[in-house]
């Protein structure tokens, strides 16, 4: 099966470099996506540009792919399900949840000079980054790509309710499946609360399991 891999903020397709060999060994074809503005050098990219790139990867798959979104890119994976509900076999969301229609995509941190740079580790201290050693943190910082303002502040537009029929798997890293279930039941995740098939799986990691637990993450995605 083709597995479309979409990294979160500040990441390009190389974020999945250690996951891909494991997926291949398990019989799948990983398709890492380098998003406009997050790997191609464009600072004028928009959210629509990123959605179009994800859809191109979905459309190029010979069958119905699994679409994996990490962190904020969980919304990109969900937008793919919205735009191609008949083409996406399943969506896996790693450490993130889809934004609702009309929300800003990722307006989380200060924008400087038209881009949203990595803000440092302060906002991620605790469970998010607990399993990243100093070397891994330095590598992440060196590779982090500022996100164009047109992406971060882009408006999410969802139009096809058939997306709720696409099965979803929540991969829970820095929080537990029990916590995610509480948020679902409380209505804190409105898009997923309406999804008809939602499974939750645990991974013992921080927010970036593709860095700290690549083999385990690959096994979970293959099992999905």
Secondary structure as UniProt FT lines:
FT   STRAND          2..6
FT   TURN            9..10
FT   HELIX           13..16
FT   HELIX           17..25
FT   TURN            26..27
FT   STRAND          29..33
FT   TURN            36..37
FT   STRAND          38..39
FT   HELIX           47..60
FT   STRAND          66..70
FT   HELIX           71..73
FT   HELIX           74..83
FT   TURN            85..87
FT   STRAND          90..94
FT   TURN            101..102
FT   TURN            113..114
FT   STRAND          115..116
FT   HELIX           122..124
FT   TURN            125..131
FT   HELIX           134..143
FT   STRAND          147..148
FT   HELIX           149..152
FT   HELIX           161..165
FT   STRAND          167..172
FT   HELIX           177..185
FT   TURN            186..187
FT   HELIX           190..193
FT   STRAND          198..202
FT   HELIX           209..212
FT   HELIX           214..223
//
